[in-house]
């Protein structure tokens, strides 16, 4: 499915809904399994319907409950696929949306929850398409954790550079070794603080430009 493009959440919801809508012949299942699959399918379908956002955790709870009821391995495989679909929808609900419509992780909580969701999707061993989705999400989360240098504004860089150059020479000018040593320490602290301030993980950089997804 397309990622990092306009209306990525809508595209993801449509992709997942199309997967859930694929016909299943329930005639080959026992009555208990037919009931379980019908309830699970209804919960996931509702979650992916227009106007029903941020409800995937409810659908996931319903599917988990059906899995707890036991049943045939074939039915449980389908239920696990339903659960993986609900979890995939949840990964979009917990993220932020950028101005160009892409989904982005913009804080540590989102990063941790998406990581847990991707791991669970893979542990469910659903079909290859959902596995590929989870693997792609893991790669995106890895990129979100990488550190990057953020260009400072010219004036901030100039002030820090001037302070680092001037402070050590103040003590020399007044012939005071204590002031000279203090100037070196202060200059080093300024450089350290400057570097740490402008070295951010990718998710923090994305947070500067992303905004919360508007509710339909």
Z-matrix of the N, CA and C atoms (Angstrom, degrees):
N
C 1 1.457
C 2 1.520 1 109.63
N 3 1.327 2 119.04 1 154.11
C 4 1.466 3 120.64 2 -179.60
C 5 1.524 4 111.06 3 -69.11
N 6 1.324 5 115.88 4 140.74
C 7 1.459 6 120.91 5 177.29
C 8 1.526 7 109.20 6 -129.29
N 9 1.340 8 114.04 7 160.57
C 10 1.463 9 120.97 8 179.00
C 11 1.523 10 112.54 9 56.57
N 12 1.309 11 116.91 10 31.85
C 13 1.449 12 120.52 11 178.43
C 14 1.509 13 110.94 12 -122.54
N 15 1.321 14 117.04 13 -179.24
C 16 1.469 15 120.29 14 178.91
C 17 1.529 16 111.30 15 -57.77
N 18 1.325 17 115.44 16 137.10
C 19 1.472 18 121.69 17 175.86
C 20 1.524 19 112.40 18 54.63
N 21 1.327 20 115.96 19 46.95
C 22 1.468 21 119.31 20 -176.76
C 23 1.527 22 111.80 21 -62.24
N 24 1.332 23 118.39 22 -38.24
C 25 1.461 24 120.50 23 -179.98
C 26 1.521 25 110.13 24 -63.85
N 27 1.336 26 117.63 25 -42.56
C 28 1.464 27 120.09 26 178.18
C 29 1.524 28 110.90 27 -63.74
N 30 1.344 29 115.67 28 -39.93
C 31 1.467 30 119.52 29 179.09
C 32 1.519 31 110.85 30 -65.11
N 33 1.327 32 116.79 31 -39.73
C 34 1.458 33 120.34 32 178.95
C 35 1.521 34 110.45 33 -66.69
N 36 1.321 35 117.06 34 -42.73
C 37 1.467 36 120.53 35 -179.82
C 38 1.527 37 110.39 36 -62.92
N 39 1.332 38 117.18 37 -40.77
C 40 1.459 39 120.99 38 178.85
C 41 1.525 40 110.57 39 -64.80
N 42 1.330 41 116.09 40 -42.58
C 43 1.472 42 120.65 41 179.83
C 44 1.528 43 110.80 42 -61.95
N 45 1.325 44 116.17 43 -44.92
C 46 1.465 45 119.61 44 179.94
C 47 1.525 46 111.42 45 -68.11
N 48 1.335 47 116.67 46 -39.46
C 49 1.464 48 120.36 47 179.73
C 50 1.524 49 110.72 48 -63.64
N 51 1.333 50 116.98 49 -39.61
C 52 1.463 51 120.29 50 178.17
C 53 1.532 52 111.04 51 -63.62
N 54 1.322 53 115.55 52 -35.69
C 55 1.462 54 118.98 53 178.82
C 56 1.528 55 110.59 54 -66.83
N 57 1.335 56 115.65 55 -44.48
C 58 1.465 57 120.35 56 -179.17
C 59 1.524 58 111.03 57 -65.99
N 60 1.340 59 116.99 58 -30.84
C 61 1.461 60 121.27 59 -176.72
C 62 1.532 61 113.25 60 -77.09
N 63 1.313 62 117.55 61 -6.86
C 64 1.461 63 119.12 62 178.66
C 65 1.527 64 109.09 63 -61.28
N 66 1.329 65 117.24 64 131.25
C 67 1.476 66 120.44 65 -173.61
C 68 1.524 67 113.17 66 -62.85
N 69 1.321 68 114.81 67 139.96
C 70 1.466 69 121.93 68 176.07
C 71 1.528 70 107.87 69 -123.54
N 72 1.310 71 116.76 70 128.43
C 73 1.455 72 121.41 71 178.50
C 74 1.531 73 108.71 72 -82.36
N 75 1.320 74 115.68 73 98.85
C 76 1.465 75 119.98 74 -178.12
C 77 1.526 76 113.20 75 -77.08
N 78 1.325 77 116.14 76 -10.15
C 79 1.466 78 119.20 77 -177.16
C 80 1.524 79 112.07 78 -62.24
N 81 1.306 80 116.37 79 -25.86
C 82 1.458 81 119.20 80 -177.40
C 83 1.516 82 113.89 81 -84.31
N 84 1.335 83 117.66 82 3.05
C 85 1.455 84 121.26 83 -178.35
C 86 1.531 85 110.88 84 -106.47
N 87 1.316 86 115.27 85 155.71
C 88 1.458 87 120.47 86 174.25
C 89 1.528 88 109.05 87 -68.66
N 90 1.321 89 116.55 88 162.88
C 91 1.460 90 121.40 89 -176.31
C 92 1.527 91 111.78 90 -57.32
N 93 1.317 92 117.59 91 -44.12
C 94 1.470 93 120.87 92 179.99
C 95 1.521 94 110.96 93 -59.40
N 96 1.327 95 116.41 94 -44.53
C 97 1.456 96 120.19 95 -178.99
C 98 1.526 97 111.19 96 -68.11
N 99 1.317 98 117.57 97 -36.33
C 100 1.469 99 120.05 98 177.52
C 101 1.527 100 110.70 99 -61.41
N 102 1.321 101 116.30 100 -42.49
C 103 1.467 102 120.67 101 178.70
C 104 1.525 103 110.55 102 -64.56
N 105 1.319 104 116.13 103 -44.55
C 106 1.466 105 120.33 104 -179.49
C 107 1.516 106 111.14 105 -61.75
N 108 1.321 107 116.29 106 -46.34
C 109 1.469 108 120.19 107 -178.44
C 110 1.530 109 111.54 108 -66.92
N 111 1.308 110 117.33 109 -37.96
C 112 1.468 111 120.67 110 179.37
C 113 1.522 112 110.96 111 -64.09
N 114 1.327 113 117.13 112 -44.58
C 115 1.466 114 120.75 113 178.46
C 116 1.524 115 111.23 114 -63.64
N 117 1.322 116 116.11 115 -44.49
C 118 1.461 117 120.87 116 -179.68
C 119 1.530 118 111.03 117 -62.22
N 120 1.326 119 115.54 118 -47.07
C 121 1.458 120 120.56 119 -178.80
C 122 1.524 121 111.48 120 -62.29
N 123 1.336 122 117.00 121 -39.87
C 124 1.466 123 120.66 122 179.78
C 125 1.522 124 110.77 123 -64.29
N 126 1.333 125 117.66 124 -40.68
C 127 1.464 126 121.18 125 -179.09
C 128 1.522 127 111.37 126 -65.65
N 129 1.333 128 116.65 127 -45.05
C 130 1.459 129 120.28 128 -178.81
C 131 1.526 130 110.76 129 -69.33
N 132 1.329 131 116.95 130 -40.32
C 133 1.464 132 120.73 131 179.01
C 134 1.525 133 110.88 132 -61.37
N 135 1.326 134 116.89 133 -41.98
C 136 1.466 135 120.58 134 178.43
C 137 1.529 136 110.53 135 -61.30
N 138 1.306 137 116.80 136 -43.11
C 139 1.463 138 121.09 137 -179.60
C 140 1.523 139 111.55 138 -59.02
N 141 1.326 140 116.49 139 -38.81
C 142 1.462 141 120.66 140 -175.32
C 143 1.523 142 112.70 141 -88.32
N 144 1.328 143 117.37 142 -3.49
C 145 1.450 144 120.23 143 179.25
C 146 1.518 145 111.86 144 -73.55
N 147 1.308 146 117.15 145 155.06
C 148 1.460 147 122.00 146 178.24
C 149 1.521 148 109.29 147 -60.38
N 150 1.327 149 114.90 148 135.79
C 151 1.457 150 119.71 149 177.43
C 152 1.507 151 113.96 150 87.24
N 153 1.331 152 117.49 151 -0.03
C 154 1.460 153 120.23 152 179.13
C 155 1.522 154 108.56 153 -121.98
N 156 1.326 155 116.26 154 80.23
C 157 1.454 156 120.68 155 179.34
C 158 1.517 157 109.15 156 -105.98
N 159 1.316 158 115.18 157 162.70
C 160 1.459 159 122.35 158 179.57
C 161 1.527 160 112.34 159 57.11
N 162 1.336 161 117.03 160 32.45
C 163 1.458 162 121.29 161 176.98
C 164 1.528 163 111.85 162 -119.44
N 165 1.315 164 116.95 163 7.65
C 166 1.459 165 119.23 164 -176.60
C 167 1.524 166 111.74 165 -65.10
N 168 1.350 167 118.14 166 -29.44
C 169 1.461 168 119.57 167 178.46
C 170 1.533 169 110.80 168 -65.94
N 171 1.343 170 116.00 169 -30.36
C 172 1.465 171 120.16 170 176.35
C 173 1.525 172 109.71 171 -69.01
N 174 1.328 173 116.40 172 -46.11
C 175 1.464 174 120.15 173 178.61
C 176 1.520 175 110.90 174 -61.67
N 177 1.328 176 116.72 175 -41.19
C 178 1.466 177 120.16 176 179.50
C 179 1.528 178 110.82 177 -61.19
N 180 1.330 179 116.29 178 -39.82
C 181 1.467 180 120.11 179 179.26
C 182 1.525 181 110.91 180 -64.51
N 183 1.340 182 116.45 181 -39.11
C 184 1.467 183 120.44 182 178.59
C 185 1.528 184 110.07 183 -63.50
N 186 1.325 185 116.62 184 -46.31
C 187 1.464 186 119.90 185 -178.05
C 188 1.526 187 110.55 186 -65.90
N 189 1.321 188 117.06 187 -40.41
C 190 1.471 189 119.40 188 177.66
C 191 1.540 190 110.37 189 -59.49
N 192 1.323 191 115.62 190 -40.30
C 193 1.450 192 119.59 191 178.52
C 194 1.512 193 112.05 192 -62.37
N 195 1.334 194 117.34 193 -40.41
C 196 1.466 195 120.38 194 178.08
C 197 1.529 196 111.37 195 -66.88
N 198 1.321 197 116.42 196 -35.38
C 199 1.471 198 119.34 197 177.46
C 200 1.523 199 111.22 198 -66.06
N 201 1.321 200 116.75 199 -30.13
C 202 1.475 201 120.55 200 179.99
C 203 1.528 202 112.63 201 -71.96
N 204 1.338 203 116.79 202 -13.97
C 205 1.459 204 120.02 203 -176.11
C 206 1.532 205 112.84 204 -83.26
N 207 1.310 206 116.75 205 -2.99
C 208 1.465 207 119.27 206 -177.80
C 209 1.515 208 110.77 207 76.59
N 210 1.321 209 116.59 208 -175.22
C 211 1.456 210 120.21 209 -179.00
C 212 1.506 211 110.90 210 137.26
N 213 1.320 212 116.16 211 -169.92
C 214 1.455 213 120.56 212 -176.35
C 215 1.532 214 110.45 213 -76.01
N 216 1.342 215 117.29 214 150.81
C 217 1.468 216 120.85 215 177.54
C 218 1.521 217 112.45 216 -57.76
N 219 1.341 218 116.92 217 -37.10
C 220 1.469 219 120.19 218 -179.23
C 221 1.519 220 110.93 219 -64.87
N 222 1.326 221 116.60 220 -43.50
C 223 1.461 222 119.84 221 178.30
C 224 1.520 223 110.73 222 -65.83
N 225 1.318 224 117.26 223 -39.18
C 226 1.461 225 120.84 224 179.95
C 227 1.522 226 111.59 225 -66.42
N 228 1.323 227 117.31 226 -32.93
C 229 1.466 228 120.05 227 175.31
C 230 1.527 229 110.23 228 -62.16
N 231 1.330 230 116.86 229 -42.84
C 232 1.466 231 120.24 230 178.55
C 233 1.527 232 111.17 231 -66.85
N 234 1.319 233 115.94 232 -38.61
C 235 1.460 234 119.50 233 178.38
C 236 1.531 235 110.72 234 -64.91
N 237 1.313 236 117.29 235 -38.98
C 238 1.466 237 120.08 236 177.69
C 239 1.523 238 110.74 237 -64.61
N 240 1.341 239 116.18 238 -35.14
C 241 1.462 240 119.63 239 175.80
C 242 1.534 241 110.89 240 -66.51
N 243 1.336 242 116.40 241 -39.18
C 244 1.464 243 120.20 242 175.40
C 245 1.525 244 111.17 243 -61.83
N 246 1.331 245 115.48 244 -42.35
C 247 1.468 246 119.86 245 179.85
C 248 1.520 247 110.60 246 -64.53
N 249 1.332 248 116.95 247 -43.33
C 250 1.465 249 120.32 248 178.51
C 251 1.529 250 110.64 249 -61.84
N 252 1.327 251 117.22 250 -35.70
C 253 1.468 252 121.28 251 178.10
C 254 1.525 253 110.67 252 -65.35
N 255 1.331 254 116.89 253 -44.34
C 256 1.467 255 120.82 254 178.23
C 257 1.527 256 110.68 255 -62.94
N 258 1.317 257 116.78 256 -39.35
C 259 1.464 258 120.44 257 179.13
C 260 1.518 259 111.37 258 -67.99
N 261 1.333 260 116.83 259 -36.37
C 262 1.466 261 120.24 260 176.66
C 263 1.526 262 110.59 261 -62.85
N 264 1.337 263 116.30 262 -40.62
C 265 1.466 264 119.80 263 176.46
C 266 1.519 265 110.46 264 -63.67
N 267 1.321 266 116.29 265 -37.90
C 268 1.469 267 120.12 266 -179.87
C 269 1.522 268 111.50 267 -62.35
N 270 1.331 269 118.21 268 -34.73
C 271 1.464 270 120.68 269 -179.90
C 272 1.523 271 111.52 270 -61.29
N 273 1.328 272 116.59 271 -29.35
C 274 1.461 273 119.95 272 177.82
C 275 1.528 274 110.86 273 -79.46
N 276 1.324 275 116.09 274 -37.55
C 277 1.465 276 120.33 275 -177.59
C 278 1.520 277 112.35 276 -64.86
N 279 1.325 278 117.49 277 -33.13
C 280 1.463 279 119.51 278 -176.11
C 281 1.524 280 112.26 279 -86.29
N 282 1.333 281 117.96 280 -11.07
C 283 1.468 282 119.68 281 -179.65
C 284 1.526 283 111.39 282 -91.45
N 285 1.322 284 115.08 283 169.96
C 286 1.457 285 121.83 284 175.58
C 287 1.522 286 109.15 285 -97.91
N 288 1.309 287 115.44 286 163.16
C 289 1.465 288 119.77 287 178.56
C 290 1.523 289 108.97 288 -115.02
N 291 1.319 290 115.86 289 133.29
C 292 1.460 291 121.75 290 -178.26
C 293 1.525 292 110.02 291 -82.53
N 294 1.330 293 117.05 292 165.54
C 295 1.468 294 119.51 293 -179.91
C 296 1.524 295 114.44 294 -56.34
N 297 1.353 296 117.53 295 -27.74
C 298 1.467 297 118.86 296 179.90
C 299 1.533 298 111.96 297 -90.05
N 300 1.331 299 116.99 298 6.03
C 301 1.458 300 119.71 299 174.58
C 302 1.511 301 115.66 300 95.63
N 303 1.327 302 117.94 301 0.08
C 304 1.462 303 120.09 302 179.39
C 305 1.518 304 111.58 303 -83.04
N 306 1.319 305 116.88 304 152.87
C 307 1.458 306 121.82 305 176.26
C 308 1.524 307 108.82 306 -87.22
N 309 1.337 308 116.18 307 137.10
C 310 1.456 309 119.87 308 -177.21
C 311 1.519 310 110.90 309 -143.38
N 312 1.320 311 115.16 310 145.43
C 313 1.468 312 121.62 311 172.94
C 314 1.519 313 107.46 312 -83.95
N 315 1.342 314 116.54 313 127.11
C 316 1.461 315 119.35 314 -175.16
C 317 1.522 316 113.73 315 -127.75
N 318 1.330 317 118.43 316 8.99
C 319 1.458 318 119.98 317 171.83
C 320 1.522 319 109.64 318 -158.72
N 321 1.329 320 115.86 319 169.70
C 322 1.463 321 120.83 320 -175.17
C 323 1.525 322 112.01 321 -65.15
N 324 1.333 323 116.87 322 -35.72
C 325 1.465 324 119.95 323 -179.39
C 326 1.529 325 110.37 324 -62.95
N 327 1.334 326 116.98 325 -45.38
C 328 1.466 327 121.03 326 177.98
C 329 1.523 328 110.29 327 -60.77
N 330 1.329 329 115.97 328 -42.29
C 331 1.462 330 120.65 329 -179.19
C 332 1.525 331 110.70 330 -60.63
N 333 1.325 332 116.95 331 -47.33
C 334 1.462 333 121.20 332 -177.71
C 335 1.529 334 111.26 333 -66.41
N 336 1.340 335 117.32 334 -42.20
C 337 1.461 336 119.51 335 -178.22
C 338 1.517 337 111.32 336 -68.80
N 339 1.329 338 116.95 337 -41.75
C 340 1.467 339 119.26 338 178.92
C 341 1.523 340 111.25 339 -65.19
N 342 1.328 341 116.80 340 -35.85
C 343 1.466 342 120.30 341 178.23
C 344 1.532 343 109.89 342 -63.58
N 345 1.322 344 116.04 343 -44.94
C 346 1.467 345 120.01 344 179.80
C 347 1.526 346 110.99 345 -64.53
N 348 1.328 347 116.89 346 -39.95
C 349 1.458 348 120.74 347 179.78
C 350 1.526 349 111.23 348 -65.71
N 351 1.335 350 116.86 349 -44.23
C 352 1.469 351 120.24 350 178.97
C 353 1.521 352 110.86 351 -62.05
N 354 1.324 353 116.76 352 -41.55
C 355 1.465 354 120.35 353 179.01
C 356 1.529 355 110.81 354 -63.28
N 357 1.326 356 116.50 355 -40.08
C 358 1.468 357 119.18 356 -178.64
C 359 1.525 358 111.02 357 -69.17
N 360 1.330 359 116.82 358 -38.47
C 361 1.465 360 119.81 359 177.59
C 362 1.522 361 110.13 360 -59.34
N 363 1.331 362 116.40 361 -43.99
C 364 1.465 363 119.82 362 179.06
C 365 1.519 364 111.32 363 -66.58
N 366 1.327 365 117.65 364 -37.18
C 367 1.467 366 121.00 365 -179.25
C 368 1.523 367 111.69 366 -67.11
N 369 1.334 368 116.91 367 -26.43
C 370 1.459 369 120.51 368 179.39
C 371 1.523 370 112.09 369 -73.17
N 372 1.330 371 116.58 370 -14.79
C 373 1.471 372 122.43 371 -179.13
C 374 1.528 373 111.67 372 52.41
N 375 1.342 374 118.12 373 55.41
C 376 1.457 375 119.61 374 176.84
C 377 1.528 376 110.27 375 -77.77
N 378 1.316 377 116.95 376 -163.65
C 379 1.460 378 119.60 377 -177.34
C 380 1.523 379 111.05 378 -71.65
N 381 1.334 380 117.20 379 166.42
C 382 1.463 381 121.85 380 -173.71
C 383 1.531 382 114.71 381 -56.12
N 384 1.330 383 118.63 382 -34.12
C 385 1.461 384 120.47 383 -178.15
C 386 1.521 385 111.27 384 -65.63
N 387 1.331 386 117.56 385 -41.11
C 388 1.455 387 120.37 386 178.42
C 389 1.522 388 111.30 387 -72.43
N 390 1.315 389 116.86 388 -32.99
C 391 1.462 390 119.99 389 173.99
C 392 1.526 391 109.89 390 -62.60
N 393 1.338 392 116.38 391 -44.68
C 394 1.467 393 120.35 392 178.87
C 395 1.526 394 110.90 393 -62.29
N 396 1.338 395 116.96 394 -38.34
C 397 1.459 396 120.42 395 177.67
C 398 1.526 397 110.43 396 -61.25
N 399 1.334 398 117.32 397 -46.48
C 400 1.462 399 121.31 398 -178.19
C 401 1.526 400 111.40 399 -65.68
N 402 1.318 401 117.00 400 -39.74
C 403 1.464 402 120.74 401 178.99
C 404 1.528 403 110.13 402 -65.09
N 405 1.338 404 117.10 403 -43.12
C 406 1.462 405 120.93 404 177.49
C 407 1.528 406 110.26 405 -60.84
N 408 1.330 407 116.74 406 -41.79
C 409 1.461 408 120.20 407 179.08
C 410 1.525 409 110.36 408 -63.21
N 411 1.322 410 118.03 409 -41.31
C 412 1.462 411 120.60 410 177.94
C 413 1.524 412 111.59 411 -60.23
N 414 1.332 413 116.83 412 -40.51
C 415 1.462 414 120.39 413 177.53
C 416 1.531 415 110.40 414 -62.89
N 417 1.323 416 116.59 415 -40.75
C 418 1.456 417 120.38 416 179.47
C 419 1.530 418 111.04 417 -66.74
N 420 1.315 419 116.48 418 -36.20
C 421 1.466 420 119.97 419 177.22
C 422 1.528 421 110.79 420 -68.36
N 423 1.330 422 116.88 421 -36.80
C 424 1.464 423 120.13 422 175.93
C 425 1.529 424 110.21 423 -61.35
N 426 1.326 425 116.68 424 -42.78
C 427 1.467 426 120.25 425 178.43
C 428 1.530 427 110.92 426 -65.23
N 429 1.332 428 116.37 427 -35.84
C 430 1.463 429 120.08 428 -179.19
C 431 1.517 430 111.88 429 -65.69
N 432 1.332 431 117.63 430 -24.74
C 433 1.460 432 121.60 431 -179.56
C 434 1.520 433 113.02 432 -87.42
N 435 1.312 434 117.93 433 -12.81
C 436 1.460 435 120.18 434 -176.86
C 437 1.524 436 110.83 435 -70.33
N 438 1.328 437 114.41 436 143.66
C 439 1.462 438 119.85 437 178.46
C 440 1.518 439 110.05 438 -83.10
N 441 1.318 440 115.30 439 145.82
C 442 1.457 441 119.86 440 176.95
C 443 1.526 442 109.41 441 -143.56
N 444 1.302 443 115.09 442 155.21
C 445 1.469 444 121.70 443 -179.47
C 446 1.523 445 109.20 444 -89.08
N 447 1.321 446 114.80 445 128.56
C 448 1.456 447 120.68 446 179.08
C 449 1.523 448 108.43 447 -103.91
N 450 1.311 449 117.08 448 121.86
C 451 1.456 450 121.05 449 -177.08
C 452 1.529 451 111.26 450 -60.09
N 453 1.350 452 117.75 451 126.33
C 454 1.466 453 120.01 452 177.85
C 455 1.523 454 110.32 453 -79.22
N 456 1.331 455 116.14 454 164.51
C 457 1.457 456 117.93 455 174.75
C 458 1.527 457 108.75 456 -73.95
N 459 1.307 458 116.17 457 157.31
C 460 1.467 459 122.17 458 -172.98
C 461 1.518 460 111.78 459 -60.06
N 462 1.321 461 117.47 460 -42.13
C 463 1.459 462 120.73 461 -175.18
C 464 1.521 463 111.54 462 -67.42
N 465 1.312 464 117.77 463 -40.57
C 466 1.468 465 120.52 464 178.43
C 467 1.521 466 110.60 465 -62.87
N 468 1.321 467 116.49 466 -45.34
C 469 1.459 468 120.54 467 179.43
C 470 1.530 469 110.71 468 -62.78
N 471 1.329 470 116.49 469 -39.88
C 472 1.465 471 120.36 470 -178.86
C 473 1.526 472 111.50 471 -66.13
N 474 1.326 473 117.41 472 -42.63
C 475 1.465 474 121.34 473 -179.49
C 476 1.525 475 110.69 474 -64.26
N 477 1.335 476 117.16 475 -44.86
C 478 1.457 477 120.61 476 179.19
C 479 1.524 478 111.04 477 -63.16
N 480 1.323 479 116.58 478 -45.00
C 481 1.466 480 120.31 479 179.84
C 482 1.524 481 111.30 480 -61.83
N 483 1.328 482 116.74 481 -42.22
C 484 1.459 483 120.54 482 179.80
C 485 1.524 484 110.87 483 -64.80
N 486 1.347 485 115.81 484 -41.89
C 487 1.466 486 119.38 485 -179.90
C 488 1.519 487 111.09 486 -64.07
N 489 1.323 488 117.42 487 -41.50
C 490 1.465 489 121.78 488 -179.58
C 491 1.522 490 110.82 489 -64.45
N 492 1.334 491 116.77 490 -36.04
C 493 1.458 492 120.58 491 -179.13
C 494 1.527 493 112.82 492 -77.48
N 495 1.321 494 116.53 493 -36.78
C 496 1.460 495 120.84 494 -172.27
C 497 1.522 496 113.18 495 -85.30
N 498 1.357 497 116.93 496 -43.43
C 499 1.468 498 120.29 497 -172.06
C 500 1.540 499 114.05 498 -53.83
N 501 1.342 500 120.19 499 -45.88
C 502 1.468 501 118.93 500 -178.72
C 503 1.529 502 113.47 501 -63.00
N 504 1.349 503 117.24 502 -24.78
C 505 1.459 504 119.94 503 -176.14
C 506 1.523 505 113.13 504 -87.67
N 507 1.337 506 115.74 505 -10.97
C 508 1.458 507 118.32 506 178.65
C 509 1.520 508 110.44 507 -63.91
N 510 1.343 509 115.74 508 -46.25
C 511 1.467 510 119.35 509 179.07
C 512 1.512 511 111.94 510 -62.56
N 513 1.337 512 115.94 511 -37.86
C 514 1.461 513 119.04 512 179.07
C 515 1.517 514 110.75 513 -65.24
N 516 1.327 515 114.85 514 -38.70
C 517 1.463 516 118.96 515 -177.90
C 518 1.516 517 112.17 516 -64.09
N 519 1.342 518 116.01 517 -33.73
C 520 1.472 519 119.47 518 -179.47
C 521 1.524 520 110.64 519 -102.18
N 522 1.346 521 115.18 520 7.65
C 523 1.466 522 121.84 521 177.24
C 524 1.527 523 111.47 522 56.94
N 525 1.339 524 115.33 523 49.20
C 526 1.463 525 120.13 524 -179.63
C 527 1.520 526 108.09 525 -128.36
N 528 1.341 527 117.80 526 106.29
C 529 1.472 528 120.40 527 -177.03
C 530 1.528 529 113.35 528 -63.93
N 531 1.330 530 117.42 529 -30.14
C 532 1.461 531 119.95 530 178.80
C 533 1.517 532 110.48 531 -65.38
N 534 1.331 533 115.71 532 -44.81
C 535 1.464 534 119.87 533 178.93
C 536 1.519 535 110.46 534 -65.53
N 537 1.330 536 116.26 535 -36.51
C 538 1.464 537 120.06 536 178.32
C 539 1.530 538 110.86 537 -63.00
N 540 1.354 539 115.80 538 -46.54
C 541 1.465 540 120.11 539 179.19
C 542 1.523 541 110.98 540 -62.97
N 543 1.331 542 116.05 541 -40.95
C 544 1.466 543 119.76 542 178.74
C 545 1.525 544 110.69 543 -63.81
N 546 1.315 545 116.29 544 -37.99
C 547 1.464 546 120.11 545 178.92
C 548 1.510 547 111.80 546 -63.67
N 549 1.348 548 115.80 547 -39.47
C 550 1.466 549 119.78 548 177.81
C 551 1.525 550 110.55 549 -64.95
N 552 1.335 551 116.39 550 -43.14
C 553 1.467 552 120.17 551 180.00
C 554 1.522 553 111.72 552 -64.89
N 555 1.330 554 115.94 553 -44.56
C 556 1.468 555 119.45 554 179.35
C 557 1.519 556 110.45 555 -64.06
N 558 1.328 557 116.71 556 -40.74
C 559 1.462 558 119.64 557 178.45
C 560 1.513 559 112.09 558 -62.84
N 561 1.347 560 115.59 559 -41.13
C 562 1.462 561 119.29 560 177.26
C 563 1.515 562 112.10 561 -64.25
N 564 1.341 563 116.51 562 -39.74
C 565 1.463 564 120.44 563 178.19
C 566 1.521 565 111.19 564 -64.49
N 567 1.329 566 116.13 565 -38.28
C 568 1.463 567 119.72 566 178.42
C 569 1.524 568 111.08 567 -63.89
N 570 1.325 569 116.45 568 -42.19
C 571 1.464 570 120.09 569 179.68
C 572 1.522 571 110.27 570 -64.46
N 573 1.350 572 115.97 571 -44.75
C 574 1.464 573 120.28 572 179.40
C 575 1.529 574 110.82 573 -60.35
N 576 1.325 575 116.43 574 -48.23
C 577 1.463 576 120.13 575 179.39
C 578 1.516 577 112.05 576 -62.78
N 579 1.335 578 116.46 577 -38.06
C 580 1.467 579 121.04 578 179.59
C 581 1.524 580 110.44 579 -62.96
N 582 1.336 581 115.96 580 -44.13
C 583 1.469 582 120.17 581 -178.97
C 584 1.522 583 110.57 582 -66.43
N 585 1.339 584 117.17 583 -45.66
C 586 1.453 585 120.36 584 -178.25
C 587 1.530 586 111.88 585 -64.92
N 588 1.317 587 116.92 586 -34.31
C 589 1.466 588 120.85 587 -179.94
C 590 1.512 589 111.88 588 -68.07
N 591 1.323 590 116.85 589 -33.14
C 592 1.465 591 120.72 590 -175.42
C 593 1.522 592 113.02 591 -105.59
N 594 1.328 593 116.67 592 14.49
C 595 1.463 594 121.64 593 173.81
C 596 1.523 595 106.83 594 -116.13
N 597 1.326 596 115.98 595 109.58
C 598 1.457 597 120.90 596 -173.32
C 599 1.523 598 111.19 597 -129.18
N 600 1.338 599 116.92 598 153.04
C 601 1.470 600 118.58 599 171.52
C 602 1.524 601 109.02 600 -69.78
N 603 1.323 602 116.22 601 155.73
C 604 1.461 603 119.97 602 -176.43
C 605 1.525 604 112.03 603 -57.82
N 606 1.346 605 118.08 604 -36.21
C 607 1.464 606 119.60 605 -178.11
C 608 1.534 607 111.06 606 -63.11
N 609 1.346 608 116.68 607 -33.74
C 610 1.462 609 119.35 608 178.74
C 611 1.529 610 110.67 609 -71.16
N 612 1.330 611 116.47 610 -34.76
C 613 1.462 612 120.07 611 176.30
C 614 1.525 613 110.15 612 -65.85
N 615 1.346 614 115.72 613 -43.48
C 616 1.460 615 119.93 614 178.60
C 617 1.532 616 111.18 615 -63.33
N 618 1.331 617 116.17 616 -32.87
C 619 1.464 618 120.01 617 -179.35
C 620 1.520 619 111.61 618 -65.11
N 621 1.332 620 117.03 619 -24.48
C 622 1.462 621 119.99 620 179.97
C 623 1.529 622 112.20 621 -70.42
N 624 1.329 623 116.55 622 -23.43
C 625 1.468 624 119.70 623 -176.24
C 626 1.524 625 113.64 624 -117.01
N 627 1.329 626 116.34 625 -16.88
C 628 1.470 627 119.13 626 -177.43
C 629 1.521 628 110.79 627 -85.38
N 630 1.301 629 115.88 628 158.02
C 631 1.452 630 120.46 629 175.12
C 632 1.512 631 108.35 630 -138.61
N 633 1.316 632 116.04 631 162.68
C 634 1.448 633 120.80 632 -176.24
C 635 1.520 634 111.83 633 -64.24
N 636 1.333 635 115.05 634 141.36
C 637 1.449 636 121.69 635 179.48
C 638 1.532 637 110.01 636 -61.59
N 639 1.337 638 118.52 637 124.99
C 640 1.466 639 119.52 638 177.22
C 641 1.516 640 111.37 639 -67.16
N 642 1.308 641 117.51 640 143.33
C 643 1.458 642 121.08 641 179.64
C 644 1.530 643 110.39 642 -79.37
N 645 1.330 644 117.64 643 135.25
C 646 1.465 645 120.01 644 179.12
C 647 1.529 646 110.06 645 -62.89
